[in-house]
Amino acid sequence: MQEAADFYSHQLKHNKQVLNYLEQRGFDNDIIKHFKLGYAPKASHLSRYLMEGTKF
């Protein structure tokens, strides 16, 4: 479960458009970290990440 959370957190950190949207909605980095927010793009490749044990 932690691996999936890390994956989606990484996706969020590297998507400026989503980060800008969250900022406009009042979410700052402290809130994002506290609630462990992430982002799931359409082609997230989570299953491949988990099967391969890929690390960022």
C-alpha positions in Angstrom: 0.0 0.0 0.0 2.8 2.4 0.8 4.4 1.8 -2.6 1.2 2.9 -4.3 1.0 6.0 -2.1 4.6 6.8 -3.0 3.9 6.3 -6.7 1.0 8.7 -6.7 2.8 11.3 -4.6 5.6 11.2 -7.1 3.1 11.7 -9.9 1.7 14.8 -8.2 5.1 16.3 -7.5 6.0 16.1 -11.2 2.7 17.5 -12.6 2.8 21.3 -12.6 -0.7 21.7 -13.9 -2.2 19.6 -11.0 0.0 21.4 -8.5 -1.2 24.8 -9.8 -4.8 23.6 -9.6 -4.4 22.5 -6.0 -2.7 25.8 -5.1 -5.6 27.7 -6.6 -7.9 25.7 -4.4 -5.9 26.6 -1.3 -3.8 23.5 -0.9 -0.2 24.3 0.0 2.7 21.8 0.4 2.1 21.3 4.1 -1.5 20.2 3.4 -0.4 18.0 0.5 2.2 16.3 2.7 -0.1 16.0 5.8 -2.9 14.3 3.9 -0.5 12.4 1.6 -2.2 13.6 -1.6 -1.3 12.2 -4.9 -2.3 12.3 -8.5 -3.4 9.4 -10.7 -3.0 10.2 -14.4 -4.9 8.3 -17.1 -1.8 6.2 -17.9 -0.2 5.9 -14.5 1.5 2.5 -14.9 1.1 1.7 -11.2 0.8 -2.1 -11.9 4.1 -2.1 -13.8 5.7 0.0 -11.1 4.6 -2.4 -8.4 5.5 -5.6 -10.4 9.0 -4.3 -11.3 9.7 -2.8 -7.9 10.8 0.4 -9.7 12.1 3.1 -7.4 12.1 6.8 -8.3 
